[in-house]
């Protein structure tokens, strides 16, 4: 297994720059998930590591060896495609053995290795079948088997479970995690699904427009998003973003969201803002609703989404709408009177111009 | 097949079946005609109305392969008994096999040589056109080629004028460089004709093969050539088979250039068969026998590849 280093990677497709000065180190045995919308450059990044795409400038090293000019075949990494990409004219066994035949290992070795991997993935009974006779999940297990059989330096996965249905995705997610823990393989995983990223990653790399937006552990990315993009991309439902004005001084400050009455918060939580124009970011679980008069101010619900385990309730705050996460059955419909307040400890502030997070320096 | 329910659908269905039968009769009648004439004795070949029931004979085939002459007097019994069965058939028809005066060997008619030429030229040119076409198509399909669309249009444009238009300049050039009446000459010509067709058809097929197949192989330690041979070729087999059938049929049936560019050495069967009509009183059943044998390779080749062809025709429609 190996440590992968990307240094100042740039990539142009014609005049379009898809990777902008990307530098990243993936530690030995680490599971890194590249997260971003389609077209953000994450797949190009992965393909560049694999050698399926050349880079315009910058270096890629695997265990200290510069590989950016090497052919894919010489980099000793494995790649799992979203489309599974199993060879239809070969059986499952032949598919898994295919990478071993490239290194001309003996037939007996091949059979043994294929058996071992198949056993590990629980697909032994599928070995004589053709890929066309497999279910989606089994196809991906075979594809992963084909990737693992050679014991590569690193395992690269490009939305490997994106083509599966929701239930199977969840199951495969758990399997991929188990596999990573068992093999401790350096893994780079590309997805646009933030749930997948959160559940699998040791570290998440959020990409947008060819630029790394934030690199960090799932919790860190969730709790301390570096900028507005990350804040809105990670987390479901999406973080509320609203223009905010901070007024008052003394012990309490007033957070005026969307020209509303404003939320009273301890000054210490907003003192770092210095009055510059800012945006408030607050996750639905930090928007607190109450049926009883109390802190905050009175408003009414505008929309309720019952989701079973909890409800998402929209409330008007001035001329903005905030989404709140409530216990299921909290509100019965639109137009109900509720009292809304915010948890100031979980409020995020972003520079209105740059979108960068304004964090307390304490 | 769609389930047939209403009266209207039943009627439409019957009509469709009837139409297929009519088409079948129209298409198969000439083949039946040639095939039946090939097995008729000479006297029944040109009767009007045509003879439908007759005792089939192999005489036309026996006559097809050797040079014969009319006998002035009947053959003596001893020679007749000593002759092999096929020569007896020819004696029965009042003709004798022309033999070399000194060695006594029979003189072949020239049909087999032409047939062999047809096979050699068609098979080699088909192989060349399909293999070159597949490689070219792979290049166009997988790599960024500068002016790709212009190149492809240029390749297609070689098919846009009727080949016969260039026949006379081609003839003069071939004579100048000594390719006239050679196997190589016709092989080059037919390969060139079929290449554009082959490139376009194969590009369609190769475009349909997901790039990820090769990329997976590339990452797994194979070179691009190995990936092409081990992954792309097996996947493209259907397309290759379909393209090969079409190229083979075009090369096998080609008449105009074969007539113009060859006269003896490399002449193929298409110009030879009709030339027999002109030599003396036409023996239609022998000509029919020649045409019938000429039909066989294409029929066999197509039959062997029929499964690939069926898949090939519906390729793209059912794949995704």
Interface residues (C-beta under 8 A of the other chain):
Chain A: X50 X51 X52 X71 X72 X73 X75 X77 X78 X79 X81 X83 X85 X87 X88 X89 X98 X99 X102 X103 X146 X150
Chain B: X210 X212 X213 X215 X216 X217 X218 X219 X220 X221 X222 X223 X226 X230 X231 X234 X235
